[in-house]
Amino acid sequence: MVSVISGSSAPCDVCRQVHRDLSRVLGSSAPDDWLAVSEGERLEAELTPDVCILPFHGRTRHYIRGHIQLPVVAPESDVFVWAVWVEVDEASMAAIAHSWSDPNRAATAPLIGRLATELPYEQPTRGLQVSIHTRDPGMAPLLMLSPTSFHTIAAEQRNGISLHRVAEFAELLQR
């Protein structure tokens, strides 16, 4: 997957700017809860590019990194990806760990988790329920929001976004 959306040389219909070479993937390198704990607490935890295990107030919390894909529908077809973290229960984490190296892991039944990353939307995104679809080894799980959700990100996953919206995301994260 190419890391940028090439964009268009024509000015945007919304802002009249030219949107070129926008990041295809934006997100966080750790769950928000990891970023909220002290360095000492992190010594008791584990963080890899794909998994986070975080002892927290006497219990262990489990996170995996996944991708929310938003189709870019204008001016050309493409895909924008939010790289986010999802909290899963211990049984789901065990199932993920069991099938992680399996070449047929994409056939694994979807699991349920809750977003553990706050994204730049007016409504909170942390805590939104997602279904987790494992994909072939080397690919982050695909995260699907409920098709009946009224959240903006769910509507964007269903209906797509414009190149202007991708540029907005990049600007919001730079602030």
N, C-alpha and C positions, 0 to 999 in steps of 0.2 A: 504494500500500500504506500503510495506516494505521500509524503508528509505535508504537502501543501495543496490547497485548492487553487488552481491557476487563476481562475476568475475571468474577467472580461476587460477588454480595453475600452468598452463603452462606459460612459458615466452612469452611475446608479440612478434609477428612477426615483428613489426616495431622497437621497442626500446629494446627488450630483457628483460624488467622489468616484474615482476609479478604484475598484476593489480587485487587487491582484495579489497572488502568492500568500493567501491567508492560511494560517495553521489549520490543518485538517483535524488534529487531535489537541484538545485542551483538557487539563484536569490537574489532579493533585497526586503527589508522590506518596501520600500517606492519608489514612482516614483522619477526619477532623479530631476525633478523640485522641489519636496519637499526638497530634500537635498541641493538645490541651494539657497533657500530663507533663510532669517534671522530668528532667534528665535522669534523676534517680529512679523514677518509675519506669522509664524506658529501658533501664538496665535489666529489668525483670521481664521485659517484653521481647517480641521478635517482629522484625519488619523486613520483608523481602519485596521485590518489585510486584509480587502477585498476592502475597498473604501477609496478614498482620494478626498476631496473637497478643492480646493486651490484658494482663491481670488488672482488675479494676474493682476496688471496694469489695474484696473478698471473692470475686468471681472472675472467670476468664471470658473475655469477649473475643469473638472470631470475625475476621473481615477478609474479604477477597476483593481484588480489583477486577472491574469489568468495564464494558463499553456500552454506552447508550448511543445508538446510531440515529441521527436525524437526517433524513433525505434532504438534499439541497435541490430544490426544484426549479429555481430561476437564478440566473438566466440559462444555465445548463444543468443537466443532471449530475449530481455528485453526492458525496456523503460526508457529513460532519460528525465527529465523535467526541462525546464527553467521556473521558477516562475517570471513573469514579470508584468509590469504595462502597461495598455493601456489607452490612453486618448479617451474619448467619448464625443459627444455633449450632450447638456442638454436634448434633447428629448430621446436619447438613455439611459441616466442615469435615467430618469423618468421611462422608460419602464423596465429597470433592477430592479429599486427599487419596482415597482408595482408587479413584479412577483417573487421577491427574496424569499419569504416564501411559494410560491405556490408549492405544492408537484408535480405538473405537469409542472414545469418551464422548464424542458428539451425539452418540445414540442414547446417552444417559438421560433419564427423565428430568424435566426442569425442576428446580428447587425454588424456594421462596426466601427472599431476604428483604432488608430495609436499607434504603440509601443512607450512607454514613458520611456523605459529602454534601455540604451546602453549596449550591450553584447560584449564579447571579440572576435569580428570578424574583419577581415581586412576592410570590408565595414561597414559603419555606419548602425546600426539597428534602432535607434530612427527615428520615422516617417514612418517606413514600415507599410503599410496597412494590417490589419488582419480582418478576420471574427471571430466574437465572438459567440460561441455556448454555451449557458447556459446548465448546466447539473443538475442532481438531487441536492436537498438541501444538503449542506455540502461539495459539490465538487466545486472547482474553475472552472470557465468557461474554455472551451477548445478553444485555439486560433489557427486558421489556416491561414497560409500565402497563398498568391495567387499561384495556381499551375503553373502559367506561369511566376512567378518571377524568375529572374536570380541570386538572392542573395543566398549566400552559405547556410544560415539557412533554406531557402525554399527548396533547393535541399536536405539538410539533413533531413528535415521533410518528403519529398517524398520518399527518397531512403534509409534512415537509416544511422547510424554511427557505428563505431567500438568501442570496449571497450577502445582502445588506445585513441580515440577522447574524450571520457568521462574523462579519466585521464588528458588529455591536458586541458580541461575546468577547472577542479579542480585546476590544477597548475597555470593557467592564473589568476584565481580569488584570489589566495593566494598572488600574487605579489603586 
